[in-house]
Amino acid sequence: MKSIMIDPGHGGSDSGATAWGIAEKEWNLKMSLYQFKRLKEMGASVSLTRSQDQTLEPNRRAALIRNRYDYCISNHFNAYNGSVRGIETIHSHYAKPALAQALARGLQEATGLPIRRVFDRKMQSGEDYYFMHRKTGTTQVVIIEYGFLDHSEDVGFYSQEENFYSAAEAVIKVLCLYLGIRYTEKDNTKSYPKKLYRVQVGAYGTKTAALKIAEELKEKGYETVIK
Ligand SMILES: [Zn+2]
């Protein structure tokens, strides 16, 4: 089975982009933890470079990836000047662009956001510009920029949990093809309900009375919360 590393970009003292009070490192982590869990559930051989808010120096991060996995996605959100938007995926100068293209297309279909560009960037020496490509050896790395944190439409889109996870799913779906595992649909309506209607049963002057009613409800199979 093919293996994959999921890399939540930045972390710890490196926040990445910030806009509207959102730190990129947090969204990268949220995206990555979800994708890790979902791929694990589907039986993938999957790892994370970080699973918490932790500083990872470029060399350390690259060493965790270098030659150790077939694929790696590095999750990021962009920022520029507030006026550009859309999805970007970046592949190594030495890699075929197919995976980066498939990821960008999958994201576009699922989110409706525009694809800004799929590209590679090299230095004058001919080496890859980004260390995530330059220092990761045989592991095929694609950097995913899901959208621009400082663009109101992009950030508005991803601020909705449902949209955020539909983007996560789009990436997982493409990765499954490359990893050779079967993608199983996630029933998002269960985990991320659009609306919750709270039903109150009663308000009681004594805790004993409240506990008694709670017991009765539990026996009947209702989830119960006492406030
Ligand atoms: Zn970033």
Residues whose N, C-alpha, C, O or C-beta is under 5 A from the ligand:
A	BS01	ZN	G9 G16 H76 F77
